[in-house]
Amino acid sequence: RPPAAVGAVGPQRKLGSWTLDLAQRKLIAANGHQEVLTRGEFDLLATLARHPGGAVERERLMQQVFHRAWDPSDRTVDVLVARLREKLEKDPRHPELIVTVRGVGYLLADNGSV
């Protein structure tokens, strides 16, 4: 069976120069290198990828990834985002792919540009 189009609603999403395969739980670079992600990192990235260009609240990310309520003092989501930025961004200190939306949560920039 042919693979779904990159960026389509199917099992693959284009994230900047990366391809996220939701069905096979893989993150693949443009050069074919597969980036190793923890379960939490993958689940968080997959949740953001299902809402490209739209902010996802920290509360929702906590529910989707960890199946528990969010506590404002809990930095788990922020730590996962920081780890993902280290792996995916050209410059993690100035992210272009996973963007913070102050007071809301995070946004996965559509194709790496907001």
Secondary structure, 3 states (H helix, E strand, C coil): CCCCCCCCCCCEEEECCEEEECCCCEEECCCCCEECCCHHHHHHHHHHHCCCCCEEEHHHHHHHHHCCCCCCCCCHHHHHHHHHHHHHCCCCCCCCCEEEECCCEEEECHHHCC
